[in-house]
Amino acid sequence: MEDWVQRSLARWPNVPALFGWLALDRRGRWLIQGELISRPQIIETINRNYAADEQGRWYFQNGPQRGYMKLEYAPLVLRAEASGEALVAHTEARVGKVEAAYLDEEGALLLDTDLGPGVLDAADLDWALQRLESDEGEVGEAQLAEALALASGSATALSLRIGTDRLPLLRLDAALAPRLLGFVREPLP
């Protein structure tokens, strides 16, 4: 959090939190009452002051007031850097480490990172496909179909290579991701 936020929290510690106004869509865009936030200064401020509370509810700390985010999918939307070797969150924070990788029933890739849980932006699915591996070598459509057909919680025969790490790819239904990864999609007071 920025210094001005810390100072305002100290000065006004009991400002009620805001629920139901702010959201993060599947593409990593901020919304207020369903409308896209487009001003770069506001986006940058939200990016710098975005965090999670102890209950897994993600919020924007706007001075002394927390604005809790409704999440369309996950708290972070991840994108591959131009070099292809690192991931960056929609907040422009660089991912240092990916702890686990999951494939949902629709083929979305969910990653548990040092920044928090994030879904890979659909525009970077080719990046992920190039990094999928199996013991038999290249991953084809049949292997992907097999992985998608597995029950949630099952280990697939696939792994995801990120840098020097090779992470087992697990099947996880999107509806079960919040409980397993510790986040709340629709925070309530």
C-alpha positions in Angstrom: 0.0 0.0 0.0 1.1 3.5 -0.7 2.1 5.9 2.1 -0.9 8.2 1.6 -3.2 5.2 2.1 -1.4 4.2 5.4 -1.7 7.8 6.6 -5.4 8.0 5.9 -6.0 4.7 7.6 -4.3 6.0 10.7 -6.3 9.2 10.6 -9.8 7.6 9.9 -9.6 4.0 11.1 -13.4 3.2 11.1 -14.6 4.1 7.6 -17.1 1.4 6.5 -16.1 -0.9 3.6 -17.8 -0.7 0.2 -19.4 -3.9 -1.3 -21.0 -4.5 -4.6 -19.6 -1.5 -6.5 -16.2 -2.7 -7.8 -15.3 -5.7 -10.0 -12.5 -7.4 -11.9 -13.5 -9.0 -15.1 -11.9 -12.1 -16.8 -9.7 -9.9 -18.9 -8.1 -8.0 -16.0 -10.1 -4.8 -16.3 -11.5 -2.9 -13.4 -15.2 -1.9 -13.3 -17.3 0.3 -11.2 -21.0 -0.5 -11.1 -20.6 -2.5 -14.2 -18.8 0.2 -16.2 -15.3 -0.1 -17.4 -12.7 2.1 -15.6 -10.6 3.6 -18.4 -8.7 6.5 -16.7 -5.0 5.4 -16.5 -4.5 7.3 -13.2 -7.3 5.5 -11.5 -6.2 2.1 -12.9 -2.7 2.7 -11.7 -3.9 3.7 -8.2 -6.1 0.5 -7.9 -3.2 -1.6 -9.2 -0.9 -0.3 -6.5 -3.4 -0.6 -3.7 -5.0 -4.0 -4.4 -4.7 -6.7 -1.8 -6.6 -9.5 0.0 -7.8 -9.7 3.6 -7.5 -12.6 6.0 -10.8 -14.1 4.6 -9.6 -14.1 1.0 -11.6 -11.2 -0.1 -9.7 -9.0 -2.5 -10.1 -5.2 -2.3 -8.9 -1.8 -3.4 -7.8 0.3 -0.4 -8.9 3.8 -1.4 -7.5 6.0 1.4 -9.4 4.9 4.6 -12.1 2.9 2.7 -11.8 -0.6 1.3 -13.7 -1.3 -1.8 -14.2 -5.1 -2.1 -13.9 -6.6 -5.6 -16.4 -8.9 -7.2 -14.2 -11.3 -9.2 -15.4 -12.7 -12.5 -13.0 -15.6 -12.2 -9.8 -15.1 -10.0 -8.1 -12.3 -8.1 -5.4 -11.9 -10.7 -5.4 -12.1 -14.5 -1.9 -13.3 -15.7 -0.2 -12.5 -18.9 3.0 -13.7 -20.5 5.8 -11.2 -20.7 7.1 -10.4 -24.2 10.1 -12.6 -23.6 7.8 -15.5 -22.9 9.7 -16.6 -19.8 7.8 -14.7 -17.1 4.3 -13.9 -16.1 2.9 -10.5 -15.1 -0.4 -9.9 -13.3 -3.0 -7.4 -14.6 -1.7 -5.1 -11.8 1.7 -5.0 -13.6 3.3 -6.9 -10.7 5.7 -9.6 -11.9 5.1 -13.2 -10.7 8.1 -14.5 -8.9 7.0 -18.1 -8.4 4.2 -20.4 -9.6 3.4 -23.0 -6.9 0.7 -25.0 -8.6 -1.2 -25.3 -12.0 -4.8 -26.2 -12.6 -6.9 -26.8 -15.7 -10.6 -26.1 -15.4 -13.5 -27.8 -17.3 -13.4 -25.2 -20.0 -9.6 -25.3 -20.6 -8.7 -22.2 -18.6 -5.4 -22.3 -16.8 -5.4 -21.3 -13.1 -2.1 -20.7 -11.4 -1.3 -20.4 -7.7 1.4 -17.8 -7.6 3.4 -15.9 -5.0 1.1 -12.9 -5.8 -2.1 -15.0 -5.3 -4.3 -17.1 -7.5 -4.6 -16.0 -11.1 -6.1 -17.2 -14.3 -4.1 -17.0 -17.5 -5.4 -14.4 -20.0 -7.1 -16.2 -22.9 -4.9 -14.3 -25.3 -1.9 -16.3 -23.8 -3.3 -19.8 -24.2 -0.8 -20.5 -27.0 2.0 -19.6 -24.5 0.6 -22.3 -22.2 0.2 -24.8 -24.9 3.8 -24.4 -25.9 4.8 -25.2 -22.3 2.6 -28.2 -21.7 4.4 -31.5 -21.5 3.8 -35.2 -21.0 6.0 -38.2 -20.5 5.3 -39.1 -24.1 6.6 -35.8 -25.4 4.5 -33.3 -27.3 0.9 -32.7 -26.1 -1.8 -33.2 -28.7 -5.5 -32.6 -28.8 -6.3 -36.1 -27.6 -4.2 -35.7 -24.4 -5.9 -32.3 -23.7 -9.3 -33.8 -24.2 -8.4 -36.6 -21.8 -7.3 -34.1 -19.2 -10.5 -32.0 -19.6 -12.6 -35.1 -19.2 -11.2 -36.0 -15.8 -13.1 -35.3 -12.6 -12.2 -32.2 -10.6 -9.3 -32.9 -8.2 -7.7 -35.5 -10.5 -4.1 -35.5 -11.6 -3.7 -35.2 -15.4 -0.9 -36.8 -17.4 0.3 -33.3 -18.2 2.7 -30.8 -16.7 3.4 -27.2 -17.3 6.9 -26.0 -17.7 7.6 -22.5 -16.4 11.3 -21.6 -16.5 13.1 -24.5 -14.9 10.0 -25.7 -13.0 7.8 -28.5 -14.2 4.5 -28.3 -12.4 2.0 -31.2 -12.5 -1.3 -30.0 -14.1 -4.4 -30.9 -12.0 -8.0 -30.7 -13.1 -10.1 -28.3 -11.0 -13.6 -27.2 -11.7 -13.9 -23.4 -11.8 -16.6 -23.4 -9.1 -14.2 -25.2 -6.7 -11.2 -22.9 -7.2 -12.1 -20.3 -4.6 -12.3 -22.8 -1.8 -9.1 -24.6 -2.8 -7.1 -21.5 -3.4 -8.5 -19.4 -0.6 -10.3 -16.5 -2.3 -13.9 -15.1 -2.5 -15.5 -14.3 -5.8 -18.4 -12.3 -4.4 -17.4 -10.7 -1.1 -20.1 -9.9 1.4 -19.9 -7.7 4.6 
